[in-house]
Amino acid sequence: MDLDLGLDGAALTARLVDVPSVSGSEERLTDAIAAALSELPWLSLHRDGNTVVARTSLGRERRVILAGHVDTVPVADNLPSRLSDGRLYGCGSTDMKSGVAVQLRLAATVPEPVHDVTYVFYDCEEVEAARNGLGRLSRVSPEVLAGDFAILLEPTAARIEGGCQGSLRIAVTVPGRRAHSARSWMGINAIHSAGAVLDVLREYEPRQPVVDGLTFREGLNAVGISGGIAGNVVPDECVITVNYRFAPDRSAAEAQEYVRSLFAQWPVTVVDISPPARPGLSDPAAAAFAAAVGGAPRAKLGWTDVARFAELGIPAVNYGPGNSEVAHSAGEYVEIAEIAECEERLRQWLTGAVSAPGRISA
């Protein structure tokens, strides 16, 4: 497969969308991205599995990072892509192959940016944190992620979104006592007892804290349930998987303590956790970029790898085309105009046509 980086942003997005890249199956798309970038003499490439990093080395005073994941959630009968009424539909169109297309367009058309640029295209963002390609890279080759400021081209409808929520998944185990279903009074039905866990979830009222001037909204939801042994057996266990999206005024440890307090009467196992990131828009680099892009920043309701950059000590914001509210849906789409808008604003910033961020690190 060949990628033509001379295509406009919308056409390139369509080309990317039409290559399925569900988490864990990104190799074909990653190969194509690496091959296309290798044709650009002003970039040096580093590859780790299905993560590709392309870097300029112009000796600029500052280095900025433009990052995006190439994987998608499972296809929902929404391939191939289709164009209709100014929108491009298809799996990953908004989350986040349109952002990746913007990265590729900039890499191909801005050979001498005013800052050195690191373009990161990584795998397995849509699955558990342990598989995340950016996380893997930060562990095995942290030097290639060195930088002063980072932009995640996650879908934000071409607006700055600060910080991100943390994400915690737990398994709540409800015990019972096994019995023959013909003599059910001799047992305790764990699935029936699980209703008390669901009551906790139904009664939950989400916090909406203001963090660094941005309003976050939390969420606590059952996302899976398992139980049952056979058609004639009263089950002795039911497990409910719960996802907690928490605001960045709580640490990962505080989030765990909170959910354990909610489900204190049952055994709770932490399945997966990703820490949040505060907006940090008072940082000189973030503030200058937000001013250059314009518009009122808002909170990122969801988890993104701005949290990972925060752990690396690199200020970061979310900014990219696409509406996160339609991400992961069968009707996922991206507005064509937003792709062009994000590309142009980032191009002006990278070429010095608008204000640049301040120096963060030596």
Rosetta blueprint (number, residue, H / E / L):
1 M L
2 D L
3 L L
4 D L
5 L L
6 G L
7 L L
8 D L
9 G H
10 A H
11 A H
12 L H
13 T H
14 A H
15 R H
16 L H
17 V H
18 D L
19 V L
20 P L
21 S L
22 V E
23 S L
24 G L
25 S L
26 E L
27 E H
28 R H
29 L H
30 T H
31 D H
32 A H
33 I H
34 A H
35 A H
36 A H
37 L H
38 S L
39 E L
40 L L
41 P L
42 W L
43 L L
44 S E
45 L E
46 H E
47 R E
48 D E
49 G L
50 N L
51 T E
52 V E
53 V E
54 A E
55 R E
56 T L
57 S L
58 L L
59 G L
60 R L
61 E L
62 R L
63 R E
64 V E
65 I E
66 L E
67 A E
68 G E
69 H E
70 V L
71 D L
72 T E
73 V L
74 P L
75 V L
76 A L
77 D L
78 N L
79 L L
80 P L
81 S L
82 R E
83 L E
84 S E
85 D L
86 G L
87 R E
88 L E
89 Y E
90 G L
91 C L
92 G L
93 S H
94 T H
95 D H
96 M H
97 K H
98 S H
99 G H
100 V H
101 A H
102 V H
103 Q H
104 L H
105 R H
106 L H
107 A H
108 A H
109 T H
110 V L
111 P L
112 E L
113 P L
114 V L
115 H L
116 D E
117 V E
118 T E
119 Y E
120 V E
121 F E
122 Y E
123 D L
124 C L
125 E L
126 E L
127 V L
128 E L
129 A H
130 A H
131 R H
132 N L
133 G H
134 L H
135 G H
136 R H
137 L H
138 S H
139 R H
140 V H
141 S L
142 P H
143 E H
144 V H
145 L H
146 A L
147 G L
148 D L
149 F E
150 A E
151 I E
152 L E
153 L L
154 E L
155 P L
156 T L
157 A L
158 A L
159 R L
160 I L
161 E E
162 G E
163 G L
164 C E
165 Q L
166 G E
167 S E
168 L E
169 R E
170 I E
171 A E
172 V E
173 T E
174 V E
175 P E
176 G L
177 R E
178 R L
179 A E
180 H E
181 S H
182 A H
183 R H
184 S H
185 W H
186 M H
187 G L
188 I E
189 N L
190 A H
191 I H
192 H H
193 S H
194 A L
195 G H
196 A H
197 V H
198 L H
199 D H
200 V H
201 L H
202 R H
203 E H
204 Y L
205 E L
206 P L
207 R L
208 Q L
209 P L
210 V E
211 V E
212 D L
213 G L
214 L E
215 T E
216 F L
217 R L
218 E L
219 G E
220 L E
221 N E
222 A E
223 V E
224 G E
225 I E
226 S E
227 G E
228 G L
229 I L
230 A L
231 G L
232 N L
233 V E
234 V E
235 P L
236 D L
237 E E
238 C E
239 V E
240 I E
241 T E
242 V E
243 N E
244 Y E
245 R E
246 F E
247 A L
248 P L
249 D L
250 R L
251 S L
252 A H
253 A H
254 E H
255 A H
256 Q H
257 E H
258 Y H
259 V H
260 R H
261 S H
262 L H
263 F L
264 A L
265 Q L
266 W L
267 P L
268 V E
269 T E
270 V E
271 V E
272 D E
273 I E
274 S E
275 P L
276 P L
277 A E
278 R L
279 P L
280 G L
281 L L
282 S L
283 D L
284 P H
285 A H
286 A H
287 A H
288 A H
289 F H
290 A H
291 A H
292 A H
293 V H
294 G L
295 G L
296 A L
297 P L
298 R E
299 A E
300 K L
301 L L
302 G L
303 W L
304 T L
305 D L
306 V H
307 A H
308 R H
309 F H
310 A H
311 E H
312 L L
313 G L
314 I L
315 P L
316 A E
317 V E
318 N E
319 Y L
320 G L
321 P L
322 G L
323 N L
324 S H
325 E H
326 V H
327 A L
328 H L
329 S L
330 A L
331 G L
332 E L
333 Y E
334 V E
335 E E
336 I H
337 A H
338 E H
339 I H
340 A H
341 E H
342 C H
343 E H
344 E H
345 R H
346 L H
347 R H
348 Q H
349 W H
350 L H
351 T L
352 G L
353 A L
354 V L
355 S L
356 A L
357 P L
358 G L
359 R L
360 I L
361 S L
362 A L
